[in-house]
Amino acid sequence: MFAKQKFGLGTLVTMLALGAALAPALASADAGAEPGNRNLSSMIAAPAARSAAGPTCTQNVTITSLANHDLVSTELGYAGNEYAMLRARATVEGPWEQYRVCNFPDAGYWTIQSEADGLFVSAELGYTGNQYAMLRARASVVGPWEKFILVSCGFNCTAIQSQANGLFVSAELGYTGAQYGMLRARASTVGPWEQFR
């Protein structure tokens, strides 16, 4: 039928915004789409066509840091309080770099779910120091720490804001070793480290 498409986070936000204007014409095309296939019609028609029924979710979404051009990975090889840390460090896409992103338009938030472990991304607001608000794919249910706002920061540019603390997600490119590129919801403004696609 249609080839599976992979889209960056910024492209997804732009396409969903266009969906409100194009949804009536495309709603019939969306009705026959298979769950695993994400084509342009099913993605942009989804917000208007399904808003009353619940969230609009898109699979196989990649998140790329615009600062270092690396893909965000879910670190499933880590243990303890660092298990499933999100880091902007991959140059090649694999299972750890794929996410399911859901828009809850009536509630005003988004969720990000790792496709590798099936868990929702949390901003760890209980952590302190240089790990405060680290993003980890570790929650089985959505609570306040698993809710985000996606903000356009220009063409093909998206900032991710934690709804829980109101701060933007940064890729910590000043960190070294196994923490290089760690994602943390800790910035009050959007700069180069807070820009993703």
N, C-alpha and C positions, 0 to 999 in steps of 0.2 A: 504494500500500500504506500506508505510514506516512510522515508528514511528517518531514523531517530536523530534528532538534532540536539546539540549541546550549546547552551547559551551562558554567557557570563551574567553576573548579577546586575550590572548596569543595563545590559541589553534587555533583560527580563523586566526591569522597572519601566523602561521606555516603552516596551511592547505592551505591558499591562495598562499604561496610561493611555495609549492609543486605542485599546480595546473598548473603552467606554463609547467612543464615537463610532466604531465599526461593528459593535456587537450585534445589532439587529440584522445586518446583512449576512453575518457569518455564523449565527447561532445554529442554523440548520446543518452546516458543515461539521460543527462540533459534536452533534448528536451521535454521529457514527464513529467517532474516534475511539480507538482501542486505548485502554488505560496506559499501556507501556509506550505508546507513540505520542510524541509531542511535536506537532507541526504548528506552523504559524497560526492557522485558523483556530485550533483548539486552545492555544495559549492566549491570544488576544480576545477571543470571544468569551473566555471563561469568567472574568470578573462580573460582567453584567448578567450573563446567562445563569450563573450559579450563586450569586450573592445571597439570594433568599434561602438557598439550600445549605449554605455553610461556606467554608473556606475554599479558595482556589489554590490548588497545589500544583507545582511543577517539579518533575524529577530530573535527575542528571544535570543539575545546575552546578557550574564551577564558579568559584570565587577567586579572583586574582588580585593581588596587591599591585596597584599602579606604581608604587614606589620602587619595588624591586622586581616586578614582573613575574613573580613566582605564584604558583597556585597554592591555595590554602589546603592543608592536609589535616586530617584527624589522626592524631598520633596514638594508634591502638597498641603500639609496642611499649608505651610508657606504663608505669604502674603507680599505684597509690593516688595521691592528690593531683598528679599530673596525667593520669590516664585520660586519653582522648582529648588532650590539649589541641587547640587549633593553632597551626603555625603556617605562615606564608613562606614555604621553603621548597616546594616541588617544581621541577622543570618539565615533568612529564605527568600527564593525567593517568591516574589509576583508580581503583575502588575507594581509596582513602580521600580522594579529591572530589567526590561527588556528593551532592546534597539535595535534599527535597525541601523546597522553599514554599511555604504556605502563606497566603494573604487572607487575613480576617478583616475585610473592609468595614464591616459594621462596628467592630470593636477597635479598629484603628491600630492594629499591630500585625507583625509577621512572625513566623517561627522558621527556624532553620534546623533541619534534621539530617544527621549523618546517614548516608545510605550504607556505609560500611558497618556500623554497629546498630543502626536503627534508633538511636537515641537523640533527643533534642539537645540543641546547644544552649548552655547556661552561661550567664555572666556570674562568676564566682565572687559575689559581694561579701562573703564571709572571710575571704582570704585577706592577707595584709601584705604590706611592703611591695616588692616588685612583682608579686603575683596577684595583687588586688584586681578583681574583676576579670581574671583570666577567662577566656572562652574555652569551654569543654563540652564535648558531646557526651553527656552522662545522665540526662534526665529521661525517665520513662513517661512522665506526665508534664504538661505545660503549667507552670506557675509564673509568678511575677519575674523571676530571673530568666525565663525562657522567651520573653516577649521583646521584640525589636521593632524599630521604625527604620524604614529604608528611605533615605533622603537623596534626591538627585543633586550632584555637585558638578553638573555639566554633561556634555555629550559623553556617553559611555562611561560615566563616573557615578558611583553610588557610595554614600556614607552610611554606615550601619550604626544606629544609635540604640543603646540599651534603654528600654522603657522604664526599667527599675531604678536606675540612678541618673538617667538623662544625659549620660556621657557617650561620646563617639568611640567606636572601636578603632584601636591603633594596631598596626603591625610593628612590633618592637624590634626595629632593625638595628638598634644599638646593643641589643643583647647578643651574647655569643654562645657557641656550643649548642647544646640540646634545647636551649630556650630562644635561640635566634628566630626572629619572626613571629614570636608568640603574639596571639591576638588578645588584647585587653580593652575593656570598655572604660577608658580613663581620660579621654581628651574632652575639653570643654569647647574646642573649636576644631574645624576641619582643616588640616594641613596635608602635606604629601603622604604621611604615614596613615592617614585616615581615609584614603581614597582607594576604592575597589571597583572592579567591574565583573 
